[in-house]
């Protein structure tokens, strides 16, 4: 059976269903200087460092005609879908809804909410706006996956320990087989990323698997040949 060399053991690829790539929140406000990520006191270069790798992963998956989903965390302009607890949390220089360098922070339709140009969705790819950390909460992601007969998910993006891990755990609880692409995910805190990788693959893959972009693309090529 085709598989990806992964931890804690090989990630077997499906025979009668499909694989999708989900790229989490690679948006300007989290990645560019002057955005929300930097306003919270983070070094955004730690996140932008993965952009070339995510691009290579994305292009490889496109070449193999995988279903591809992009998520963007954001809220309605009136913030009616943003809980007060979230609005109050995070006491940086800017809060959700405040005007920032790229428009209002984490508001759908604002320039800062856009996926960075290098990784922007192309026709045929699905953009999932999400009001929460996880990509399944209050979205139609699961409906779209079911419609495409997807059972296996490759997950990349930022940040590893928050939106990426939350999405992976949501997917795990719904029965999806999930692989986190190690070098295509990042955190503002490298130790948090490392801890997340270890949590995901602990106890024989309690949440899922991890592998590098090279390992993923090599396994996918073998899968497509069979």
For each residue, the residues with C-beta under 8 A, 3 or more apart:
1: 12 13 15
2: 12 13 219 222 223 225 226
3: 6 10 11 12 13 219 222
4: 10 11 13 179 209 211 215 216 218 219 220
5: 10 211 215 218 219
6: 3 9 10 11 179 209 210 211 215
7: 201 209 210 211
8: 201 202 204 205 209
9: 6 204 205 209
10: 3 4 5 6
11: 3 4 6 177 179 209 211 219
12: 1 2 3
13: 1 2 3 4 19 152 219 220 223
14: 17 18 19 151 152 177
15: 1
16:
17: 14 149 150 151 152
18: 14 66 67 148 149 150 151 152
19: 13 14 66 67 150 151 152 153 154 220 223
20: 66 67 68 69 145 148 150 152 153 154
21: 57 58 61 66 67 68 69 153 154 155 156
22: 68 69 70 71 135 153 154 155 156 157 167
23: 26 54 58 68 69 70 71 119 156 157
24: 71 135 155 156 157 158 163 164 167 185
25: 30 71 72 73 157 158 159 163
26: 23 30 31 51 54 70 115 116 119 157 158
27: 30 31 72 73 74 112 113 114 115 116
28: 31 32 35 102 111 112 113 114 115 116
29: 32 35 36 37 100 102 105 106 112 113
30: 25 26 27 35 36 37 44 47 158 159
31: 26 27 28 35 37 44 47 48 51 116 158
32: 28 29 35 38 44 48 102 112 116
33: 38 44
34: 38 39 100 101 102
35: 28 29 30 31 32 38 39 44 100 101 102 112
36: 29 30 39 40 92 94 100 105 106 112
37: 29 30 31 40 42 44 47 188
38: 32 33 34 35 41 42 43 44
39: 34 35 36 92 93 94 100 105
40: 36 37 90 92 93
41: 38 92
42: 37 38 46 47 188
43: 38 46 188
44: 30 31 32 33 35 37 38 47 48 188
45: 48 49
46: 42 43 49 186 187 188 190
47: 30 31 37 42 44 50 158 159 186 187 188
48: 31 32 44 45 51
49: 45 46 186
50: 47 53 54 156 158 183 184 185 186
51: 26 31 48 54 55 116 118 119
52: 55 56
53: 50 56 57 183 184 213
54: 23 26 50 51 57 58 119 156 157 184
55: 51 52 58 59 118 119
56: 52 53 59 60 213 217
57: 21 53 54 60 61 154 156 181 184 213 216 217
58: 21 23 54 55 61 62 68 119
59: 55 56 62 63
60: 56 57 63 64 213 216 217 220
61: 21 57 58 64 66 68 154 220
62: 58 59 65 66 68 122
63: 59 60
64: 60 61 220 221 224
65: 62
66: 18 19 20 21 61 62 154 220
67: 18 19 20 21 126 145 148 150
68: 20 21 22 23 58 61 62 121 124 125 126
69: 20 21 22 23 125 126 127 128 135 141 144
70: 22 23 26 115 119 121 125 126 127 128
71: 22 23 24 25 127 128 129 130 135 141 157 163 167
72: 25 27 108 113 114 115 127 128 129 130
73: 25 27 106 130 131 132 133 163
74: 27 106 107 108 109 110 113 129 130 131
75: 79 80 81 82 96 97 106 107 108 131
76: 79 80 81 82 107 108
77: 104 107 108 109
78:
79: 75 76 82 87 96 97 107
80: 75 76
81: 75 76 131 138
82: 75 76 79 86 87 96 97 106 131
83: 86 87
84: 87 88
85: 88 89
86: 82 83 89 96
87: 79 82 83 84 95 96 97
88: 84 85
89: 85 86
90: 40 95
91:
92: 36 39 40 41 95
93: 39 40
94: 36 39 98 100 105
95: 87 90 92 98 105
96: 75 79 82 86 87 105 106 107
97: 75 79 82 87 104 105 106 107
98: 94 95 104 105
99: 103 104 105
100: 29 34 35 36 39 94 103 104 105 112
101: 34 35 112
102: 28 29 32 34 35 110 111 112 113
103: 99 100 107 110 111 112 113
104: 77 97 98 99 100 107 110 112
105: 29 36 39 94 95 96 97 98 99 100 110 112
106: 29 36 73 74 75 82 96 97 112 113
107: 74 75 76 77 79 96 97 103 104 110 113
108: 72 74 75 76 77 113 129
109: 74 77 113
110: 74 102 103 104 105 107 113
111: 28 102 103 114
112: 27 28 29 32 35 36 100 101 102 103 104 105 106
113: 27 28 29 72 74 102 103 106 107 108 109 110
114: 27 28 72 111 120
115: 26 27 28 70 72 119 120 121 127
116: 26 27 28 31 32 51 119 120
117: 120
118: 51 55
119: 23 26 51 54 55 58 70 115 116
120: 114 115 116 117
121: 68 70 115 125 126 127
122: 62 125
123:
124: 68
125: 68 69 70 121 122
126: 67 68 69 70 121 144
127: 69 70 71 72 115 121
128: 69 70 71 72 135 139 140 141 144
129: 71 72 74 108 139
130: 71 72 73 74 134 135 137 138 139 141
131: 73 74 75 81 82 137 138
132: 73 137 138 166
133: 73 137 162 163 166 167
134: 130 137 163 166 167 169 170
135: 22 24 69 71 128 130 139 141 163 167 170
136: 139 141 142 167 170 171 174
137: 130 131 132 133 134 170
138: 81 130 131 132
139: 128 129 130 135 136
140: 128 143 144
141: 69 71 128 130 135 136 144 145
142: 136 145 146 174
143: 140 146 147
144: 69 126 128 140 141 147 148
145: 20 67 141 142 148 150 153 176
146: 142 143 149 150
147: 143 144
148: 18 20 67 144 145
149: 17 18 146
150: 17 18 19 20 67 145 146 153 176
151: 14 17 18 19 175 176 177
152: 13 14 17 18 19 20 176 177 178 179
153: 19 20 21 22 145 150 168 171 176 177 178 179
154: 19 20 21 22 57 61 66 179 181 216
155: 21 22 24 164 167 168 171 178 179 180 181 185
156: 21 22 23 24 50 54 57 164 180 181 184 185
157: 22 23 24 25 26 54 71 163 164 184 185
158: 24 25 26 30 31 47 50 163 164 185 186 187
159: 25 30 47 162 163 164 185 186 187 188 192 193
160: 164 165 180 185 186 187 192 193 196 197
161: 164 165 187 189 192 193 195 196
162: 133 159 165 166 187
163: 24 25 71 73 133 134 135 157 158 159 166 167
164: 24 155 156 157 158 159 160 161 167 168 180 185 196
165: 160 161 162 168 169 196 199 200 207
166: 132 133 134 162 163 169 170
167: 22 24 71 133 134 135 136 155 163 164 170 171
168: 153 155 164 165 171 172 178 180 200 207 208
169: 134 165 166 172 173 207
170: 134 135 136 137 166 167 173 174
171: 136 153 155 167 168 174 176 178
172: 168 169 175 176 178 207 208
173: 169 170
174: 136 142 170 171
175: 151 172
176: 145 150 151 152 153 171 172
177: 11 14 151 152 153 208 209
178: 152 153 155 168 171 172 207 208 209
179: 4 6 11 152 153 154 155 208 209 210 211 216
180: 155 156 160 164 168 185 196 197 200 208 209 210
181: 57 154 155 156 184 185 210 211 212 213 216
182: 185 197 210 211 212
183: 50 53 212 213
184: 50 53 54 57 156 157 181 213
185: 24 50 155 156 157 158 159 160 164 180 181 182 193
186: 46 47 49 50 158 159 160 193
187: 46 47 158 159 160 161 162 190 192 193 196
188: 37 42 43 44 46 47 159 192
189: 161 192 193
190: 46 187 193 194
191: 194 195
192: 159 160 161 187 188 189 195 196
193: 159 160 161 185 186 187 189 190 196 197
194: 190 191 197 198
195: 161 191 192 198 199
196: 160 161 164 165 180 187 192 193 199 200
197: 160 180 182 193 194 200 201 210
198: 194 195 201 202
199: 165 195 196 202 206 207
200: 165 168 180 196 197 205 206 207 208 209 210
201: 7 8 197 198 205 207 208 209 210
202: 8 198 199 205 206
203: 206
204: 8 9
205: 8 9 200 201 202 208 209
206: 199 200 202 203
207: 165 168 169 172 178 199 200 201
208: 168 172 177 178 179 180 200 201 205
209: 4 6 7 8 9 11 177 178 179 180 200 201 205
210: 6 7 179 180 181 182 197 200 201
211: 4 5 6 7 11 179 181 182 215 216 219
212: 181 182 183 215 216
213: 53 56 57 60 181 183 184 216 217
214: 217 218
215: 4 5 6 211 212 218 219
216: 4 57 60 154 179 181 211 212 213 219 220
217: 56 57 60 213 214 220 221
218: 4 5 214 215 221 222
219: 2 3 4 5 11 13 211 215 216 222 223
220: 4 13 19 60 61 64 66 216 217 223 224
221: 64 217 218 224 225
222: 2 3 218 219 225 226
223: 2 13 19 219 220 226
224: 64 220 221
225: 2 221 222
226: 2 222 223
